[in-house]
Amino acid sequence: MSELPSSPKVAEHSASAATSVSKSGTAQEATSAGTSAPRRSKKVKRLTKKDIDEVLMHDITELRGHNHWNWDPKTPPPFQNFEELDVTIGSLAQSGEGLALLPDRGDGWVLVVPFVIPGEKVKARVYRHNWGYSFADLVEVIVPATNRIPSEDILCKYFEKCAGCQLQQISYADQMKFKRQVVENAFKNYADKYFASLPPVDPVAQSPLQSQYRTKITPHFEAPNPKHRVPGTEQEIPIGFLQAGKRRILDIEECPIATPILNEGMKTMRENVRKNAASYKKGATMLLRESNPVVPGTESDYPPETTKICVTDHKATITEWVGRFRFDYPAGSFFQNNNSILPSLIGYVKQQLHLPLSSSLPSSSSPSSSSSSSSSIPPISPSLSGYNAESSATSNNTSSSIDSTALNKEIRYLVDAYCGSGLFGITCHEGFKKVLGVEISAASISCATNNLVLNKLSTETTAFHLDDADKIFAHIDFPASETALIIDPPRKGCSGEFLDQMVEFLPARVVYVSCNVQTQARDLQGLLDRCAAKGLAGYKVEAIRGFDLFPHTKHVEGVMTLTRLSSK
């Protein structure tokens, strides 16, 4: 799984001022001068098909109701740059931005507008064009949706200015509905050949914390112009995150989705940067990460006493606790940034690993047949999944355990691909004869092996192996019919070589964890296509569920469970 990007990804454009919705529902434009001066139109960029964002294209096609992408690239967009339009938002894209269809412009041109809700009438200012759609700034909410969060109740005072969050204008319940739809759309668009045979997407598991959950942030700043430096004085340098729609830094004093200890650390960091501004020739990205070290003298206690500190050194060691398990890793390396939901996520993965193999469909109902219908796949019994989405929102320490009677005796071996510092291999080791984690990073393997020792687990039954994940099956002598595989790749998903080897090995159970549900769905289709090409029965998709690791943002973690089908 991959974390939310530390510096928010921003569209390349010259954005206009942000807006804020007043109590009456109107918006007021915020500019540095208080007024908006007219800007000179830029030369229209020649459009090409390569400009199309593939994920956004699916959302636009669904809004239009047809797949029409045959515009002549020599035809200019149907707008002037910085033209303002009153539009009605028809839907939300998977990016969290609103889409407004303009049937009288360009034969169904679409505007992409941030911080809006379907059904709202808004004023938007066009600033950049792509093939069949244009991006626009939100100028004003003319008619707000009834479910818009009042401005005084918005979590963050920087919302609509900071690029980090996209969804604070809607309730958390509405965010969960949106993210469930994102997961469903990903499989509908990227596993379309098999979508009809997939089980319904389960409700998204909520984060126990919706604010103060993020355990790592990376504020950054740009060095001030030397001409403006005054020796012996502190300089006002914007220190924070990228502004929404701009490449400039927005000054952030505190981030409400970061943990309290990080916000305390940010105050100190901001003071130090400004005092030492003259020493920076260029800008810098600062690391703030929460650590929970053991209080000296309590090491032998169970559990030991811990404290919270803010770490700023990339090479320092972070101590993280997930339920009863301890993980040490370098501050600059990857580890999930929402600790509150990890016990629920891991508990779910563990329970999915131990679903009975006998629940799989006969080979004649294999999802590798595009003619299968959703009615041929029965829903998963709650007694099999052992997981409750609603209870996960309030429980932070029970979901990571599993009743020993629920352990699957048919699966005796576990392979943890892309194992990192050993999160899944260690927390899910119970009930397996042997566990093997594989990782391309020597530093990660060293951390994972050290974490085995910290958690007093046997290195005879659980081990971590340094190798490319694309070659892991060449080193595994576990019987495939008794082996479960956890896949936790980066955002780009699995390579074709990895899927080829997986088809050669054919593990009995697969739990695929992903921070990018689009590549996860693409990989499912690639896997089933490869099985069908070899005349194999393939896999049954047992369940698909999202986990909300990043409340108030567009991101959703996906977990998909597969069971190998027996051949005829």
C-alpha positions as CSV (number, residue, x, y, z in Angstrom):
1,M,0.0,0.0,0.0
2,S,1.2,3.5,-0.6
3,E,0.7,6.6,1.5
4,L,-1.0,9.8,0.5
5,P,1.5,12.0,-1.3
6,S,3.3,14.1,1.2
7,S,3.1,17.2,-1.0
8,P,-0.3,17.3,-2.7
9,K,-0.4,16.8,-6.4
10,V,-1.6,20.0,-8.0
11,A,-2.9,20.7,-11.5
12,E,-0.6,22.8,-13.6
13,H,-2.5,26.0,-14.2
14,S,-2.7,29.6,-13.2
15,A,-5.5,29.4,-10.7
16,S,-7.6,32.2,-9.5
17,A,-8.6,33.1,-5.9
18,A,-10.1,30.5,-3.6
19,T,-13.6,30.9,-2.3
20,S,-15.4,30.5,1.0
21,V,-19.1,29.9,1.5
22,S,-20.8,32.2,3.9
23,K,-23.7,31.2,6.3
24,S,-26.2,32.3,3.7
25,G,-24.6,30.0,1.1
26,T,-23.0,32.7,-1.0
27,A,-19.3,32.8,-1.7
28,Q,-16.8,35.6,-1.3
29,E,-13.7,35.7,-3.5
30,A,-10.5,36.0,-1.6
31,T,-7.7,37.9,-3.4
32,S,-4.6,39.6,-2.0
33,A,-5.9,43.0,-3.2
34,G,-9.5,42.4,-2.4
35,T,-10.6,42.8,-6.0
36,S,-10.1,40.7,-9.1
37,A,-8.3,42.5,-11.9
38,P,-9.1,41.4,-15.5
39,R,-6.4,39.2,-17.0
40,R,-5.1,39.1,-20.5
41,S,-6.2,35.9,-22.4
42,K,-3.4,33.4,-23.1
43,K,-2.8,31.8,-26.4
44,V,-5.0,28.8,-26.8
45,K,-3.1,25.6,-26.5
46,R,-3.5,23.0,-29.2
47,L,-5.3,20.0,-27.8
48,T,-4.1,16.4,-28.2
49,K,-5.6,13.2,-27.2
50,K,-2.6,12.4,-24.9
51,D,-3.9,15.2,-22.7
52,I,-6.9,13.1,-21.6
53,D,-6.7,11.9,-18.0
54,E,-7.8,8.3,-18.4
55,V,-9.6,8.0,-15.0
56,L,-11.3,11.3,-15.5
57,M,-12.3,10.3,-19.0
58,H,-14.4,7.4,-17.6
59,D,-16.2,9.8,-15.2
60,I,-16.9,12.3,-18.0
61,T,-18.2,9.5,-20.3
62,E,-20.6,8.4,-17.6
63,L,-21.8,12.0,-17.1
64,R,-22.3,12.5,-20.9
65,G,-24.0,9.1,-21.4
66,H,-21.9,8.4,-24.4
67,N,-18.2,8.0,-25.3
68,H,-17.7,10.9,-27.7
69,W,-14.0,11.9,-28.0
70,N,-13.8,12.9,-31.7
71,W,-13.1,16.6,-31.5
72,D,-10.8,18.0,-34.1
73,P,-7.6,19.1,-32.4
74,K,-7.5,22.2,-34.5
75,T,-10.8,23.3,-33.1
76,P,-10.3,25.7,-30.2
77,P,-12.1,25.1,-26.9
78,P,-15.6,26.6,-26.7
79,F,-14.4,29.2,-24.1
80,Q,-12.2,32.2,-23.7
81,N,-9.5,31.9,-21.1
82,F,-10.8,33.1,-17.7
83,E,-14.4,33.2,-18.9
84,E,-16.9,32.9,-16.1
85,L,-19.9,30.6,-16.4
86,D,-22.8,29.7,-14.2
87,V,-23.1,25.9,-14.3
88,T,-24.8,23.1,-12.5
89,I,-22.7,20.3,-11.0
90,G,-23.8,16.9,-12.4
91,S,-21.5,14.5,-10.5
92,L,-18.3,14.1,-8.6
93,A,-15.3,12.6,-10.4
94,Q,-13.1,10.0,-8.7
95,S,-10.6,12.9,-8.0
96,G,-13.2,14.5,-5.8
97,E,-13.8,17.4,-8.3
98,G,-17.2,18.3,-9.6
99,L,-18.2,17.8,-13.3
100,A,-20.6,20.1,-15.1
101,L,-22.0,19.1,-18.5
102,L,-22.5,21.9,-21.0
103,P,-24.5,20.4,-23.9
104,D,-24.6,23.8,-25.8
105,R,-20.9,24.2,-25.8
106,G,-18.6,22.0,-27.9
107,D,-21.1,19.2,-28.3
108,G,-21.1,18.2,-24.7
109,W,-18.0,19.9,-23.2
110,V,-17.4,19.4,-19.5
111,L,-16.1,21.7,-16.8
112,V,-14.1,20.3,-13.9
113,V,-14.6,22.3,-10.7
114,P,-13.2,21.7,-7.2
115,F,-14.9,21.9,-3.8
116,V,-18.4,21.4,-5.0
117,I,-21.3,19.0,-4.6
118,P,-23.6,17.4,-7.2
119,G,-26.7,19.5,-7.8
120,E,-25.1,22.8,-6.8
121,K,-25.3,25.8,-9.1
122,V,-21.9,27.6,-9.1
123,K,-20.0,30.3,-10.9
124,A,-16.7,28.9,-12.3
125,R,-13.8,30.6,-14.1
126,V,-12.2,28.6,-16.9
127,Y,-8.4,28.5,-16.8
128,R,-7.1,25.4,-18.7
129,H,-8.3,23.1,-21.5
130,N,-7.9,19.4,-22.3
131,W,-9.4,17.2,-25.0
132,G,-13.1,17.6,-24.5
133,Y,-13.1,19.2,-21.0
134,S,-11.7,22.2,-19.3
135,F,-10.7,23.0,-15.7
136,A,-12.2,25.9,-13.8
137,D,-11.8,27.6,-10.5
138,L,-14.7,27.8,-8.1
139,V,-15.7,31.5,-7.9
140,E,-19.0,31.3,-6.1
141,V,-21.5,28.8,-4.9
142,I,-24.8,30.4,-6.1
143,V,-27.2,27.7,-5.0
144,P,-25.6,25.4,-2.4
145,A,-26.6,21.8,-1.9
146,T,-28.7,21.0,1.2
147,N,-26.0,18.6,2.4
148,R,-23.1,21.2,2.1
149,I,-21.3,21.6,5.5
150,P,-21.8,25.2,6.8
151,S,-18.6,27.2,6.5
152,E,-18.4,27.6,10.3
153,D,-18.3,23.8,10.6
154,I,-15.6,23.1,8.0
155,L,-12.7,21.3,9.8
156,C,-9.8,23.4,8.4
157,K,-9.6,27.1,7.9
158,Y,-7.3,26.5,4.9
159,F,-9.8,24.4,3.1
160,E,-10.3,25.5,-0.5
161,K,-6.8,27.1,-0.3
162,C,-4.7,24.1,0.6
163,A,-4.4,21.3,-1.9
164,G,-4.3,18.5,0.7
165,C,-8.1,17.8,1.2
166,Q,-10.9,17.7,-1.4
167,L,-14.0,16.6,0.6
168,Q,-14.4,18.7,3.7
169,Q,-17.5,20.3,2.2
170,I,-19.5,17.1,2.7
171,S,-20.3,15.0,5.8
172,Y,-18.2,12.0,6.7
173,A,-21.2,9.7,5.8
174,D,-21.3,11.3,2.4
175,Q,-17.6,10.8,2.0
176,M,-18.0,7.1,2.7
177,K,-20.7,6.8,0.0
178,F,-18.5,8.7,-2.5
179,K,-15.5,6.4,-1.8
180,R,-17.6,3.3,-2.1
181,Q,-18.7,4.5,-5.5
182,V,-15.0,5.2,-6.4
183,V,-14.1,1.6,-5.7
184,E,-17.1,0.3,-7.6
185,N,-16.3,2.6,-10.6
186,A,-12.7,1.4,-10.6
187,F,-13.8,-2.2,-11.2
188,K,-16.5,-1.2,-13.6
189,N,-14.0,0.7,-15.7
190,Y,-10.8,-1.3,-15.4
191,A,-12.1,-4.9,-14.9
192,D,-15.1,-4.4,-17.2
193,K,-14.9,-7.9,-18.8
194,Y,-15.6,-9.5,-15.4
195,F,-17.5,-6.7,-13.6
196,A,-20.9,-8.5,-13.9
197,S,-19.5,-11.5,-12.1
198,L,-18.1,-9.6,-9.1
199,P,-19.7,-9.4,-5.7
200,P,-21.2,-6.1,-4.6
201,V,-18.6,-3.7,-3.2
202,D,-18.9,-3.7,0.6
203,P,-19.3,-0.5,2.6
204,V,-16.1,1.4,3.2
205,A,-14.6,0.8,6.6
206,Q,-14.5,4.1,8.5
207,S,-11.5,5.6,10.2
208,P,-11.9,5.7,14.0
209,L,-10.4,9.2,13.8
210,Q,-11.5,11.7,11.1
211,S,-9.2,14.5,12.4
212,Q,-5.8,14.4,14.1
213,Y,-5.1,11.0,12.5
214,R,-2.1,11.6,10.2
215,T,1.2,10.6,11.8
216,K,3.5,12.0,9.2
217,I,3.5,15.4,7.4
218,T,6.1,17.0,5.2
219,P,5.7,20.8,5.2
220,H,8.0,22.6,2.7
221,F,9.1,26.1,1.8
222,E,11.0,28.0,-0.8
223,A,14.1,30.0,0.1
224,P,13.5,33.8,0.0
225,N,14.9,36.0,-2.6
226,P,18.5,37.1,-1.5
227,K,17.6,40.6,-2.5
228,H,14.9,40.7,0.2
229,R,17.0,39.2,3.0
230,V,17.7,41.5,6.0
231,P,20.7,40.3,8.0
232,G,19.9,39.6,11.7
233,T,16.1,39.5,11.3
234,E,13.6,36.8,11.0
235,Q,11.9,36.6,7.6
236,E,8.4,35.8,6.8
237,I,8.6,32.7,4.7
238,P,5.5,30.7,3.7
239,I,5.9,27.3,5.3
240,G,3.3,24.7,4.6
241,F,1.8,22.9,1.7
242,L,1.0,23.7,-2.0
243,Q,-1.9,26.0,-2.6
244,A,-4.9,24.5,-4.4
245,G,-4.3,24.9,-8.1
246,K,-1.0,26.7,-7.8
247,R,2.7,25.9,-7.5
248,R,3.2,28.4,-4.6
249,I,3.4,27.4,-1.0
250,L,0.5,28.2,1.4
251,D,1.6,29.2,4.8
252,I,0.1,26.7,7.3
253,E,0.3,27.2,11.0
254,E,-1.4,23.9,11.9
255,C,-3.0,21.0,10.0
256,P,-6.2,19.6,11.6
257,I,-5.7,16.1,10.1
258,A,-2.2,15.8,11.7
259,T,-1.8,14.4,15.2
260,P,-1.4,17.0,18.0
261,I,2.3,16.1,18.6
262,L,3.0,16.9,14.9
263,N,1.3,20.3,15.2
264,E,3.4,21.1,18.2
265,G,6.5,20.1,16.3
266,M,5.4,22.3,13.4
267,K,5.5,25.4,15.6
268,T,9.1,24.7,16.6
269,M,10.0,23.9,13.0
270,R,8.5,27.1,11.7
271,E,10.4,29.2,14.2
272,N,13.7,27.4,13.4
273,V,13.3,27.8,9.7
274,R,12.6,31.6,9.9
275,K,15.6,32.1,12.3
276,N,17.9,30.3,9.9
277,A,16.4,31.4,6.6
278,A,19.7,32.8,5.4
279,S,21.3,29.4,5.6
280,Y,19.0,28.0,2.9
281,K,20.1,28.5,-0.7
282,K,17.1,26.6,-1.9
283,G,13.8,25.6,-0.5
284,A,13.5,22.4,1.6
285,T,11.0,19.7,2.6
286,M,10.8,19.1,6.3
287,L,9.8,15.8,7.9
288,L,7.5,15.6,10.9
289,R,6.7,12.1,12.1
290,E,5.1,10.8,15.2
291,S,7.0,8.1,17.2
292,N,5.9,6.2,20.2
293,P,9.1,5.0,22.0
294,V,9.0,2.9,25.2
295,V,9.5,4.8,28.4
296,P,12.9,3.8,29.9
297,G,12.4,1.3,32.8
298,T,9.2,-0.1,31.5
299,E,10.7,-2.4,28.8
300,S,9.8,-5.6,30.7
301,D,6.2,-4.5,31.3
302,Y,3.4,-5.8,29.2
303,P,2.4,-3.7,27.6
304,P,5.3,-1.3,28.2
305,E,4.6,2.4,28.8
306,T,5.1,4.6,25.8
307,T,5.3,8.3,25.1
308,K,4.7,10.4,22.0
309,I,7.4,12.5,20.3
310,C,7.8,14.4,17.1
311,V,10.8,13.2,15.0
312,T,12.3,15.4,12.3
313,D,15.5,13.5,11.4
314,H,15.0,11.2,8.3
315,K,17.5,8.7,9.7
316,A,16.1,8.5,13.1
317,T,14.2,5.4,14.2
318,I,10.4,5.5,14.5
319,T,8.6,3.2,16.9
320,E,5.0,2.4,15.9
321,W,2.5,0.2,17.7
322,V,-0.2,-1.7,15.8
323,G,-2.3,-3.4,18.4
324,R,0.2,-5.4,20.4
325,F,2.9,-5.4,17.7
326,R,5.8,-3.1,17.6
327,F,7.5,-1.8,14.4
328,D,10.7,0.1,14.2
329,Y,11.7,1.7,10.9
330,P,13.6,4.8,9.6
331,A,11.7,8.0,9.8
332,G,12.2,8.6,6.1
333,S,10.9,5.2,5.0
334,F,7.3,4.2,4.2
335,F,4.8,3.2,6.8
336,Q,1.1,3.9,6.9
337,N,0.1,7.3,8.3
338,N,-3.2,6.5,9.9
339,N,-2.5,4.3,12.9
340,S,-6.1,4.4,14.2
341,I,-7.5,2.3,11.3
342,L,-4.6,-0.2,11.0
343,P,-5.9,-2.7,13.6
344,S,-9.2,-2.9,11.6
345,L,-7.5,-3.2,8.3
346,I,-5.1,-5.9,9.5
347,G,-7.9,-7.7,11.3
348,Y,-9.9,-7.8,8.0
349,V,-7.0,-9.0,6.0
350,K,-6.3,-11.7,8.5
351,Q,-9.9,-12.9,8.4
352,Q,-10.0,-12.9,4.7
353,L,-6.8,-15.0,4.5
354,H,-8.6,-17.6,6.6
355,L,-11.9,-17.8,4.6
356,P,-12.7,-21.5,4.0
357,L,-11.4,-22.6,0.5
358,S,-14.6,-24.7,0.2
359,S,-16.6,-21.5,-0.2
360,S,-15.2,-21.2,-3.8
361,L,-17.5,-21.6,-6.8
362,P,-17.3,-24.6,-9.1
363,S,-15.1,-24.0,-12.1
364,S,-18.1,-23.7,-14.4
365,S,-19.0,-20.4,-12.7
366,S,-15.5,-18.9,-13.0
367,P,-15.3,-15.2,-13.3
368,S,-13.0,-15.7,-16.2
369,S,-16.2,-16.0,-18.3
370,S,-17.5,-12.6,-19.3
371,S,-21.0,-14.0,-19.7
372,S,-21.3,-14.7,-15.9
373,S,-23.9,-12.8,-14.1
374,S,-23.7,-11.3,-10.6
375,S,-26.6,-13.5,-9.5
376,S,-24.3,-16.5,-9.8
377,I,-22.1,-15.4,-6.9
378,P,-23.7,-15.6,-3.5
379,P,-23.0,-12.9,-1.0
380,I,-20.3,-13.6,1.6
381,S,-21.7,-14.8,4.9
382,P,-21.0,-12.5,7.9
383,S,-19.9,-15.6,9.8
384,L,-17.2,-16.2,7.2
385,S,-15.9,-12.7,7.0
386,G,-15.8,-12.2,10.7
387,Y,-15.7,-8.5,10.1
388,N,-18.2,-5.7,10.7
389,A,-17.7,-2.4,8.9
390,E,-19.8,-0.4,11.5
391,S,-18.0,-1.9,14.5
392,S,-14.6,-1.2,12.9
393,A,-15.3,2.5,13.2
394,T,-15.4,2.4,17.0
395,S,-13.0,-0.5,17.8
396,N,-9.3,0.1,17.6
397,N,-7.8,-2.8,19.4
398,T,-9.9,-5.9,18.9
399,S,-10.1,-6.3,15.1
400,S,-6.4,-7.4,14.8
401,S,-7.1,-10.6,16.7
402,I,-8.9,-13.7,15.5
403,D,-10.4,-16.6,17.2
404,S,-8.2,-19.6,16.8
405,T,-11.2,-21.7,15.9
406,A,-11.7,-19.5,12.8
407,L,-8.2,-20.3,11.5
408,N,-8.2,-22.0,8.1
409,K,-6.4,-25.4,8.4
410,E,-6.4,-25.8,4.6
411,I,-3.9,-22.9,4.1
412,R,-0.7,-23.5,5.9
413,Y,1.7,-21.0,4.3
414,L,1.7,-17.3,3.7
415,V,3.7,-15.2,1.3
416,D,3.8,-11.4,1.9
417,A,4.9,-9.7,-1.4
418,Y,6.1,-6.1,-1.2
419,C,6.5,-6.7,2.6
420,G,8.2,-3.5,3.6
421,S,9.1,-3.5,7.3
422,G,6.9,-6.6,7.8
423,L,3.5,-5.1,8.7
424,F,1.3,-7.9,7.2
425,G,3.8,-10.8,7.5
426,I,4.2,-10.2,11.3
427,T,0.6,-9.2,12.2
428,C,-0.9,-12.0,10.2
429,H,1.5,-14.8,11.0
430,E,-0.8,-16.6,13.4
431,G,-2.2,-19.9,12.0
432,F,0.4,-20.4,9.4
433,K,3.2,-23.1,9.4
434,K,5.6,-20.7,7.6
435,V,5.5,-17.1,6.5
436,L,7.8,-15.6,3.9
437,G,8.0,-11.9,3.2
438,V,9.7,-10.6,0.0
439,E,11.0,-7.0,-0.6
440,I,13.4,-5.4,-3.1
441,S,14.9,-3.0,-0.4
442,A,17.7,-4.3,1.7
443,A,17.0,-1.7,4.4
444,S,13.3,-2.8,4.6
445,I,14.4,-6.5,5.0
446,S,16.7,-5.5,7.8
447,C,13.8,-3.6,9.5
448,A,11.4,-6.5,9.0
449,T,13.9,-9.0,10.4
450,N,14.5,-6.7,13.4
451,N,10.8,-6.4,14.0
452,L,10.5,-10.2,14.2
453,V,12.9,-10.1,17.1
454,L,11.2,-7.1,18.8
455,N,7.9,-9.1,18.7
456,K,9.6,-12.3,19.9
457,L,8.5,-14.3,16.8
458,S,10.5,-17.3,15.6
459,T,12.8,-16.7,12.7
460,E,12.4,-20.3,11.8
461,T,8.7,-20.0,11.0
462,T,8.7,-16.3,9.8
463,A,11.4,-14.9,7.5
464,F,12.0,-12.1,5.1
465,H,13.8,-12.5,1.8
466,L,15.6,-9.8,-0.2
467,D,14.5,-10.1,-3.9
468,D,12.5,-8.3,-6.6
469,A,8.8,-9.0,-6.1
470,D,8.7,-10.0,-9.8
471,K,10.8,-13.0,-8.9
472,I,9.4,-14.1,-5.6
473,F,7.8,-17.4,-6.8
474,A,11.1,-18.7,-8.1
475,H,12.3,-19.0,-4.5
476,I,9.1,-20.4,-2.9
477,D,8.8,-24.1,-2.3
478,F,5.4,-23.9,-0.6
479,P,2.6,-26.1,-2.1
480,A,0.4,-23.7,-4.0
481,S,-2.7,-25.4,-2.9
482,E,-1.8,-24.6,0.7
483,T,-0.5,-21.1,0.2
484,A,-2.0,-17.6,0.7
485,L,-0.5,-14.5,-0.9
486,I,-0.7,-10.9,0.3
487,I,-0.1,-8.4,-2.4
488,D,0.6,-4.8,-1.3
489,P,2.2,-3.0,-4.3
490,P,3.0,0.7,-4.9
491,R,0.4,2.9,-6.7
492,K,1.5,1.6,-10.1
493,G,0.2,-1.9,-9.2
494,C,1.7,-5.2,-10.2
495,S,3.9,-5.7,-13.2
496,G,3.0,-8.0,-16.0
497,E,5.9,-10.2,-15.0
498,F,4.5,-10.5,-11.5
499,L,1.1,-11.6,-12.8
500,D,2.7,-14.1,-15.2
501,Q,4.5,-15.7,-12.3
502,M,1.5,-15.6,-10.1
503,V,-0.5,-17.6,-12.7
504,E,2.4,-20.1,-12.9
505,F,2.3,-20.6,-9.1
506,L,-1.5,-20.2,-8.6
507,P,-1.8,-19.6,-4.8
508,A,-5.0,-20.9,-3.2
509,R,-5.9,-17.5,-1.6
510,V,-4.9,-14.0,-2.5
511,V,-5.6,-10.8,-0.5
512,Y,-4.7,-7.8,-2.6
513,V,-4.3,-4.5,-0.7
514,S,-4.0,-1.3,-2.8
515,C,-3.8,2.4,-2.4
516,N,-4.9,2.7,-6.1
517,V,-8.1,0.9,-6.8
518,Q,-7.8,1.6,-10.5
519,T,-4.6,-0.4,-10.9
520,Q,-6.0,-3.0,-8.5
521,A,-9.0,-3.5,-10.8
522,R,-6.7,-3.5,-13.9
523,D,-4.5,-6.2,-12.3
524,L,-7.6,-8.3,-11.6
525,Q,-8.5,-8.2,-15.2
526,G,-4.9,-9.0,-16.2
527,L,-4.8,-12.0,-13.9
528,L,-8.1,-13.5,-15.0
529,D,-7.2,-12.9,-18.7
530,R,-3.9,-14.8,-18.2
531,C,-5.8,-17.7,-16.5
532,A,-8.3,-17.9,-19.3
533,A,-5.5,-17.8,-21.9
534,K,-4.0,-20.9,-20.3
535,G,-7.3,-22.7,-19.9
536,L,-7.3,-22.4,-16.1
537,A,-10.4,-22.0,-14.0
538,G,-9.0,-18.8,-12.5
539,Y,-10.2,-17.1,-9.3
540,K,-13.4,-16.2,-7.6
541,V,-13.5,-12.7,-6.2
542,E,-14.8,-13.3,-2.6
543,A,-15.1,-9.6,-1.5
544,I,-14.1,-6.1,-2.4
545,R,-14.0,-3.4,0.4
546,G,-12.6,0.1,0.8
547,F,-10.8,1.4,3.9
548,D,-10.7,5.1,4.7
549,L,-7.1,5.7,5.6
550,F,-7.3,9.3,4.6
551,P,-10.5,11.0,5.7
552,H,-11.5,14.3,3.9
553,T,-9.3,13.4,0.9
554,K,-10.1,11.6,-2.4
555,H,-8.0,8.6,-1.4
556,V,-9.4,5.2,-0.5
557,E,-7.5,1.9,0.2
558,G,-8.9,-1.1,-1.5
559,V,-8.8,-4.8,-0.3
560,M,-9.8,-7.6,-2.6
561,T,-10.0,-11.2,-1.7
562,L,-9.6,-14.0,-4.3
563,T,-9.9,-17.8,-4.0
564,R,-8.5,-20.1,-6.6
565,L,-11.1,-22.2,-8.4
566,S,-10.5,-25.9,-9.0
567,S,-10.1,-27.1,-12.6
568,K,-12.6,-29.5,-14.1
